[in-house]
Amino acid sequence: MPRAISRILSLILILTTTLACQASTNIPGKVSAATPDSQNTTLELPTPTLTFLPLVRNGTPKFLGIIMKHYWSRENVEQYMPEADALAGKQHTAVGWFIDIQDPAFYEDWETESALNRNNFYRQLEQLWQKGYISLVKIGSTDTARSIYEGKYDNRLTQMAKIYKRWIDQGGSRKAMLAPLQEMNGDWVAYYDYPSEPEDLKQKLEQRQREFRLAYNHIQDVFTRNGIDRSMVWWVFAPNGLSSPDVPENNFEYYYPGDDRVDLVGFASYNYGFCPATLSPACANGDCGRWENYDTIYTPYITRMQKMAPTKPILITETGSSAIYTKEDREKNTYNYAMKAEWLLLNYGYLARQPMVLGVFYFDVNDFDGKLCDLALPRENFGGYREAVTGYQYLPASVLDEYIP
């Protein structure tokens, strides 16, 4: 039993009525469709409070995360995060962002104060933290997993680790989630590298999976050698839910580095609806479009992750929904925001009821990897996100530590 739960047992009788009222806003199966005309256009940011008591749902509290297409300078944090928080009606706990090992942050000078404050890695960690946001940093690479574990980038990884150590040494319980080589089971990432030998597909995949695990462990070992122990960072295993190629031998379980290397597990999965990105020669008749809910995009992967790592909390590291509900909507370029609101309410409600799910990151971006899909949350006349996340809480780092073994 997490220590945070034991601390609130003495208050449970007092809270019973309040929690019952709060839970009634998220009744399983009860879905109401929000329409643009019915939404209040005034979005208010809640006043921060210094007190905290998590709303525990099925074993763990649930936090909100968001991913936006911004570089997190102080100005951008101050401009865009209040907007995102207003859409939710509460502060997000965490912000996801991406950086490659090959980024200038890891080879440019950084040791002077002025250079450090311009550093792409340090700057974003610190500016988000200053406003109360924990970072989920997805550490990518434009080169292969083999090149990483063989040491080609050790100087850059060492600089990354030293910058992170410099950041946490400022105190204040600073801590971030680091997810090395995310979506490693998808052939769209540079580090998904088919070996030329052997010819057998299964053997190729086994070699790739081994190389990923070696690279993941190597990155972690570089951090350890530079004074960053497991209490100073949350290491995340973050595959895509659906593998590509989509064969059992490529399932994300085969990439898992092991419980001794990972603090949190998570996956990315979306409802693309019929957005333009679903027009693909990879699918029957060149069209991958379909409207999906938790039964296909969450439940199978949560079940598999619980079997793979039964003690590890689960993150939905990326998710989102299109508002293009049918093929006809796509042809007419029509957006059904009522269905998008209904999707959010149904699926965030489902995730709030899953005992091992700890946090959900909405992918608030329309264009990515050369594709276009209307995933971003509407900024006007839309209350669907706010209604969907009533059961989620702001969780500071000190509280998250209580729920992450």
Secondary structure as GFF3:
##gff-version 3
##sequence-region A 1 405
A	DSSP	alpha_helix	3	8	.	.	.	ID=ss1
A	DSSP	three_ten_helix	9	11	.	.	.	ID=ss2
A	DSSP	alpha_helix	12	23	.	.	.	ID=ss3
A	DSSP	three_ten_helix	24	26	.	.	.	ID=ss4
A	DSSP	three_ten_helix	36	38	.	.	.	ID=ss5
A	DSSP	beta_strand	63	68	.	.	.	ID=ss6
A	DSSP	alpha_helix	74	88	.	.	.	ID=ss7
A	DSSP	beta_strand	94	100	.	.	.	ID=ss8
A	DSSP	three_ten_helix	104	106	.	.	.	ID=ss9
A	DSSP	alpha_helix	113	118	.	.	.	ID=ss10
A	DSSP	alpha_helix	120	130	.	.	.	ID=ss11
A	DSSP	beta_strand	134	140	.	.	.	ID=ss12
A	DSSP	alpha_helix	145	149	.	.	.	ID=ss13
A	DSSP	alpha_helix	154	168	.	.	.	ID=ss14
A	DSSP	beta_strand	177	180	.	.	.	ID=ss15
A	DSSP	alpha_helix	201	225	.	.	.	ID=ss16
A	DSSP	three_ten_helix	230	232	.	.	.	ID=ss17
A	DSSP	beta_strand	234	237	.	.	.	ID=ss18
A	DSSP	three_ten_helix	248	250	.	.	.	ID=ss19
A	DSSP	three_ten_helix	252	255	.	.	.	ID=ss20
A	DSSP	beta_strand	264	268	.	.	.	ID=ss21
A	DSSP	three_ten_helix	276	278	.	.	.	ID=ss22
A	DSSP	three_ten_helix	284	286	.	.	.	ID=ss23
A	DSSP	alpha_helix	294	297	.	.	.	ID=ss24
A	DSSP	alpha_helix	299	308	.	.	.	ID=ss25
A	DSSP	beta_strand	314	319	.	.	.	ID=ss26
A	DSSP	alpha_helix	327	332	.	.	.	ID=ss27
A	DSSP	alpha_helix	337	352	.	.	.	ID=ss28
A	DSSP	beta_strand	357	364	.	.	.	ID=ss29
A	DSSP	beta_strand	367	368	.	.	.	ID=ss30
A	DSSP	beta_strand	371	372	.	.	.	ID=ss31
A	DSSP	alpha_helix	384	388	.	.	.	ID=ss32
A	DSSP	alpha_helix	397	403	.	.	.	ID=ss33
###
